Amino acid sequence: MQNNSFKYLDLITAFFAVILVTSNAASSAKIVSLGFSLFGITLAFDGGTLLFPLSYVLGDILTEVYGFRAARRVIWTGFACLALSALMFFILQKLPSDPHWESYTGSAAYKAILGGMSSGAIVLASLAAYLAGEFSNSILLSKMKVLFRGRFLWIRTIGSSVIGELLDSLVFVGIASLAGVFGRELFLSLVFTNYLLKLSLEIILTPFTYLAVGFLKKTEGIDVYDKGIKYRLI
């Protein structure tokens, strides 16, 4: 499969990378409270949760249309973009500050908001979470497509996300909490709320997934079934 023979694969890759970088910056920038509890757990989520589920939707679309190998390539491309953004934030933090900027904003504010990105903690959490979450989601979706002979797309996308996003939330919040990006007392609240919101948003976006998959299969003239492939991460 030649990537340059497709009209929309590069565009999807670009959106995936932007979503990944933006959601990780938002994750370290703010914790949002919903203002109520469920089952005794205070509902709060990191800012990246508002955008991050789109990466799973795009991952589903990539795997369904172009196959696991293409999805794997896009995932690693997103990681490279995330690593570059983290390096930029790290270098920027180490450069000397302008006195005027320091007087009204300051390094303390920079560290409080973007410290996770500049220290690499969010990057580490995201990388580990993706290895556990995004890849398991893609592999499960790929295998179920062959098993179900391409039918029941909504069952396959939601079913793979039930596992993938649970692993993603556990690993991401766990590592970020251990690294000090989030307070450890927020672990249960963030995992529960993040997982609930991510899965809910993906379910809500299922009609969009159907439209995008149908459009791409028709336009690109491809519908990959990953029969007999080896599911390697690299």
C-alpha positions as CSV (number, residue, x, y, z in Angstrom):
1,M,0.0,0.0,0.0
2,Q,1.5,3.3,-1.1
3,N,0.5,6.2,1.2
4,N,1.0,8.8,-1.6
5,S,-1.7,7.1,-3.7
6,F,-4.5,8.3,-1.3
7,K,-6.1,11.7,-1.2
8,Y,-7.0,12.0,2.4
9,L,-4.5,9.9,4.4
10,D,-2.0,12.8,4.8
11,L,-4.9,15.1,5.9
12,I,-6.1,12.6,8.5
13,T,-2.5,12.2,9.8
14,A,-2.1,16.0,10.2
15,F,-5.4,16.2,12.2
16,F,-4.3,13.3,14.3
17,A,-1.0,14.9,15.2
18,V,-2.6,18.3,16.0
19,I,-5.2,16.6,18.2
20,L,-2.6,14.7,20.0
21,V,-0.3,17.7,20.7
22,T,-3.2,20.1,21.6
23,S,-4.9,17.6,23.9
24,N,-1.7,16.9,25.8
25,A,-1.0,20.6,26.3
26,A,-4.6,21.1,27.5
27,S,-4.2,18.1,29.9
28,S,-1.4,19.8,31.8
29,A,-3.1,23.2,31.6
30,K,-6.3,22.7,33.6
31,I,-8.4,20.3,35.6
32,V,-12.1,20.8,35.0
33,S,-14.7,20.0,37.7
34,L,-18.2,19.0,36.8
35,G,-19.4,20.2,40.2
36,F,-21.1,17.0,41.3
37,S,-20.2,13.4,42.3
38,L,-21.3,10.0,41.1
39,F,-21.1,6.8,43.2
40,G,-19.2,9.0,45.8
41,I,-16.5,9.9,43.2
42,T,-16.1,13.6,42.5
43,L,-16.3,14.1,38.7
44,A,-13.3,16.0,37.3
45,F,-11.3,15.7,34.1
46,D,-8.2,17.1,32.6
47,G,-8.6,19.6,29.8
48,G,-7.4,17.3,27.1
49,T,-10.4,15.0,27.5
50,L,-12.5,17.4,25.5
51,L,-10.5,16.8,22.4
52,F,-8.6,13.6,22.9
53,P,-11.5,11.2,22.0
54,L,-11.2,12.4,18.4
55,S,-7.9,10.7,18.2
56,Y,-9.6,7.4,18.9
57,V,-12.3,8.2,16.3
58,L,-9.6,8.9,13.7
59,G,-7.7,5.8,14.8
60,D,-10.9,3.7,14.2
61,I,-11.4,5.3,10.8
62,L,-7.7,4.7,9.8
63,T,-7.8,1.1,10.9
64,E,-11.2,0.4,9.3
65,V,-10.4,2.0,5.9
66,Y,-6.6,1.7,5.5
67,G,-5.7,-1.1,7.8
68,F,-3.6,-1.6,10.9
69,R,-0.3,-0.9,9.3
70,A,-1.4,2.5,8.1
71,A,-2.8,3.3,11.5
72,R,0.4,2.3,13.2
73,R,2.4,4.7,11.0
74,V,0.1,7.6,11.8
75,I,0.3,6.8,15.5
76,W,4.1,7.0,15.5
77,T,3.9,10.2,13.4
78,G,1.8,11.7,16.1
79,F,4.3,10.6,18.8
80,A,7.1,12.3,16.8
81,C,5.1,15.6,16.7
82,L,4.4,15.3,20.4
83,A,8.0,14.7,21.3
84,L,9.0,17.8,19.2
85,S,6.5,20.0,20.9
86,A,7.7,18.7,24.3
87,L,11.3,19.5,23.4
88,M,10.3,23.0,22.3
89,F,8.5,23.7,25.6
90,F,11.5,22.3,27.5
91,I,14.0,24.6,25.6
92,L,11.7,27.5,26.1
93,Q,11.6,26.9,29.8
94,K,15.4,26.9,30.1
95,L,15.9,30.1,28.1
96,P,16.4,33.3,30.2
97,S,13.2,35.3,30.8
98,D,12.6,38.9,29.8
99,P,12.3,40.9,33.0
100,H,9.1,42.7,31.9
101,W,7.5,39.3,31.0
102,E,8.7,37.9,34.4
103,S,7.0,40.8,36.2
104,Y,3.5,40.2,34.9
105,T,3.6,36.5,34.0
106,G,6.7,34.8,35.2
107,S,8.4,31.4,35.1
108,A,6.2,30.1,38.0
109,A,3.1,30.6,35.9
110,Y,4.7,28.9,32.9
111,K,5.8,25.9,35.0
112,A,2.4,25.6,36.6
113,I,0.5,25.6,33.2
114,L,3.0,24.0,30.9
115,G,5.3,22.2,33.3
116,G,4.0,18.8,32.4
117,M,4.8,19.4,28.7
118,S,8.2,20.9,29.4
119,S,9.2,18.2,31.9
120,G,8.2,15.4,29.6
121,A,5.9,13.8,32.1
122,I,2.8,14.3,29.9
123,V,4.8,12.9,27.0
124,L,5.9,9.8,28.9
125,A,2.3,9.3,30.1
126,S,0.9,9.7,26.6
127,L,3.5,7.4,25.1
128,A,2.8,4.6,27.6
129,A,-1.0,5.2,27.4
130,Y,-0.9,5.0,23.6
131,L,1.1,1.8,23.6
132,A,-1.5,0.3,25.9
133,G,-4.6,2.1,24.6
134,E,-4.4,3.2,20.9
135,F,-2.6,0.1,19.7
136,S,-4.9,-2.3,21.6
137,N,-7.9,-0.4,20.1
138,S,-6.5,-0.7,16.6
139,I,-5.6,-4.3,16.9
140,L,-8.9,-5.3,18.4
141,L,-10.8,-3.4,15.7
142,S,-8.7,-4.9,13.0
143,K,-9.3,-8.5,14.2
144,M,-13.0,-8.0,14.8
145,K,-13.4,-6.7,11.2
146,V,-12.0,-9.9,9.9
147,L,-14.1,-11.9,12.4
148,F,-17.3,-10.1,11.6
149,R,-16.6,-9.9,7.9
150,G,-16.8,-6.1,7.9
151,R,-20.2,-6.0,9.5
152,F,-21.4,-4.3,12.7
153,L,-19.0,-1.3,12.5
154,W,-20.6,0.3,15.6
155,I,-20.1,-2.8,17.7
156,R,-16.5,-3.0,16.6
157,T,-15.6,0.6,17.2
158,I,-17.3,0.9,20.6
159,G,-16.2,-2.6,21.7
160,S,-12.5,-1.9,20.9
161,S,-12.7,1.5,22.6
162,V,-14.2,0.0,25.8
163,I,-10.8,-1.8,26.3
164,G,-8.5,0.7,24.6
165,E,-9.8,3.8,26.4
166,L,-9.9,2.1,29.8
167,L,-6.2,1.1,29.4
168,D,-5.4,4.6,28.1
169,S,-7.1,6.4,31.1
170,L,-5.5,4.1,33.7
171,V,-2.0,4.4,32.3
172,F,-2.1,8.1,31.4
173,V,-3.5,9.3,34.7
174,G,-1.4,6.9,36.7
175,I,1.9,8.0,35.2
176,A,1.0,11.6,35.2
177,S,0.0,11.4,38.9
178,L,3.2,9.6,39.9
179,A,5.2,12.3,38.0
180,G,3.4,15.1,39.8
181,V,1.4,16.6,36.9
182,F,-1.8,15.7,38.7
183,G,-2.3,15.3,42.4
184,R,-2.4,11.7,43.5
185,E,-5.7,12.3,45.4
186,L,-7.3,13.0,42.0
187,F,-6.3,9.6,40.5
188,L,-9.7,7.8,40.9
189,S,-11.7,10.9,40.0
190,L,-9.7,11.6,36.8
191,V,-9.6,7.9,35.7
192,F,-13.4,7.4,36.2
193,T,-14.4,10.8,34.7
194,N,-12.0,10.6,31.8
195,Y,-13.0,7.1,30.8
196,L,-16.7,7.9,31.1
197,L,-16.4,11.1,29.0
198,K,-14.1,9.6,26.4
199,L,-16.3,6.6,25.8
200,S,-19.5,8.7,25.8
201,L,-18.0,11.2,23.2
202,E,-17.0,8.3,20.9
203,I,-20.4,6.8,21.1
204,I,-22.0,10.2,20.3
205,L,-19.6,10.5,17.3
206,T,-20.5,7.1,15.9
207,P,-22.7,8.6,13.1
208,F,-19.7,10.7,12.0
209,T,-17.5,7.6,12.0
210,Y,-20.0,5.9,9.7
211,L,-20.1,8.9,7.3
212,A,-16.3,9.3,7.3
213,V,-15.7,5.5,6.7
214,G,-18.2,5.3,3.9
215,F,-16.9,8.4,2.2
216,L,-13.2,7.4,2.4
217,K,-13.9,3.8,1.2
218,K,-15.7,5.1,-1.8
219,T,-13.3,8.0,-2.6
220,E,-10.1,6.2,-1.9
221,G,-11.3,2.9,-3.4
222,I,-9.9,0.8,-0.5
223,D,-11.3,-1.4,2.2
224,V,-8.4,-3.2,4.0
225,Y,-8.9,-6.5,5.7
226,D,-5.9,-7.4,7.8
227,K,-5.9,-11.1,7.2
228,G,-2.8,-13.0,8.3
229,I,-0.7,-10.0,9.3
230,K,1.6,-9.8,12.3
231,Y,0.5,-7.1,14.8
232,R,3.9,-5.5,15.5
233,L,4.1,-2.1,17.2
234,I,7.1,-1.1,15.0
